[in-house]
Amino acid sequence: MVLWCCILLYGLPAQPHGESLMGMFARYLKYSRQTIVRAKHEADRFGSPEIDPEHILLALLNDPVWTSRTMQGISEKEIVMTIEAHIPWGERSPLPHDLELSKTAREALVLAEGEADKLGHRDIRNEHILLGLLESGNSFAAKLLAKEGVSAGHLRSQIEASSS
């Protein structure tokens, strides 16, 4: 776990050809990588065998500054309680370990990268991660966000306005 978290937070030195060993997280800003690390901690808290979109959403909602800017008018507490009631609780591992991203979580993060590209952003921020979760559509997190009134179109407009 420590190695995985350190790689996400601090990265690894570039290879001779300038390629990073961080793979899909190379474009993530530090706080966005921290979100993924927090998602791993959320998955650990539930005793989950992998990181799901719901863990990523819980990690995003863990940042009060970000949520106050991005989730205006949405009850974060209600979302958290709904997710906590939905996710099955497993047995927590007492030993350090890594967790893989679930297929749906990986798809959401790939969509987040695509959203950053569409908006002309080189770096991937938490807003892009939320867009990826919304656009994935088939996860409980995406359905819950839609039910709570979080719209990809509105979020894109917010991101474009804050970028100008």
Buried (B, 14 or more C-beta within 10 A) or exposed (E): BEEBBEBBEEBEEEEEEEEBEBEBBBBBBEEBBBBBBBBBBBBBBBEBEBBBBBBBBBBBBBBEEBBEEBBEEBEBEEBBEBBBEEBEEEEEEEEEEEBEBBEBBBBBBBBBBBBBEEBEBEEBBBBBBBBBBBBBBEBBBBEBBEEBEBEBEEBBEBBEEEEE
